[in-house]
Amino acid sequence: MNRFIITTTEIEKKEYRIAALCDDRKKLIEVVPESLTGTSLLGNIYIGRVENVVKNLNAAFVRIAPGQNCYLPLQELKNPVFTKKQSEKKAICAGDELLVQVVKEALKTKDPSVSTNLTFTGKYVILTTGKRKIGVSSKLGNEKREELLNTVKSFLPKEDQLKCGVIIRTNAAQASKDELLFELIQLEKEVERSISGSKHLNCYSLVHKEDQPWKKMLNGLYETDLEEVVTDDRTIYESICGMYGIGTEQLVTGGSIKSRVDEVLTGHGLKIRYYNDEMISLAALSGIASQLHDALRERVWLKSGAYLVIQPTEALTVIDVNTGKNIAKKEMQENFLKVNIEAAEEIARQIRLRNISGIVIVDFINLESKKAEMELLNAFGAALKKDPVPTQIVEMTKLGLVEVTRKKIKKSLRESLS
């Protein structure tokens, strides 16, 4: 079972709030660092002004703040909400003011990307203004999918009359009908407030601020896969308890001498704990601090004695698998396959942990058998499927290089910590 940890630590002389998912061996699976001095635009909704439309790029450039331009692909122009329209004859033109949501952070020299498909994310459901359909997570079984669809459809108008699209998340399987519909109602109100309220706001106004990174990450995790959520921040601890329906009155003991409760269980048996040991920090105790430093290094050692070399470049990331000390001659090809499979699992973890995106080229140890190559690719594909960010194997080339692509959404771990 996994643990979710929220703490603060210093990395390269900067203070960060770290949200980390760890496995039962205390190894980091995913990390979201949040600078305590900077701010993130990702997920925020603004009233932007169209600066210009570039036809050959099929895109527009939208300014969301003085000096901050964003890239809007015109295929993302879905049911746009305009607050000011220059011409009714054109779908979009310079001078138009409309609601846009930041969907990709600025990456290197590229501007942030925005969309008019506004998304409001909850623990159980997601509402979208662009795609007005009802869908459900493909990770759920057919029976549960049908049950949840019927619950939501019985509450909403017919699909052709929907004001928003609804995506039912995997976590909804653990929610009661009342919990699911309550969140749906709250999100509908948030959508209505954002759209109607924007009519009275000036250009560049922040219409909707995205949840803090730790909260968004926790909302996206499947509760039954978690054993514990722990933090050393009392305010965050109480906020997490509130997310799981545990009120502040339950965090204080009764009797003549009242004291704070530092550990609670949710209805599904998830432990939420406040860590307050002054002798050793949570970051040090959990190993987060040291593992984050390791995640910024090129070389990653494997248990077998082999190692990975991870080298990001401007265009792509190259990962090389080396036998290292593991050079036993006996049954060499069988040994190479074992090392490659071990490497494949670690590479999948490192890609997610380091938030490596775009094109990834993996140079595994050469295998002579096609059967062994297929076994390796199947193992690698299964490991990559655990990543919530769309990641896929493109092919193994004639030179034995494996091409992988991963959707770009946020900065890499290295860029976030620089």
PyMOL commands that set and color helices and strands:
alter all, ss='L'
color gray80, all
select helices_A, chain A and resi 55-57+74-76+142-155+159-161+170-174+177-198+213-219+223-225+234-243+248-251+282-286+288-294+332-353+370-384+413-416
alter helices_A, ss='H'
color red, helices_A
select strands_A, chain A and resi 2-11+14-22+28-35+45-54+59-65+68-73+82-84+97-104+113-115+119-121+125-128+134-136+165-168+206-208+226-231+263-265+271-274+299-301+307-312+317-322+358-363+391-396+401-406
alter strands_A, ss='S'
color yellow, strands_A
deselect
rebuild
show_as cartoon
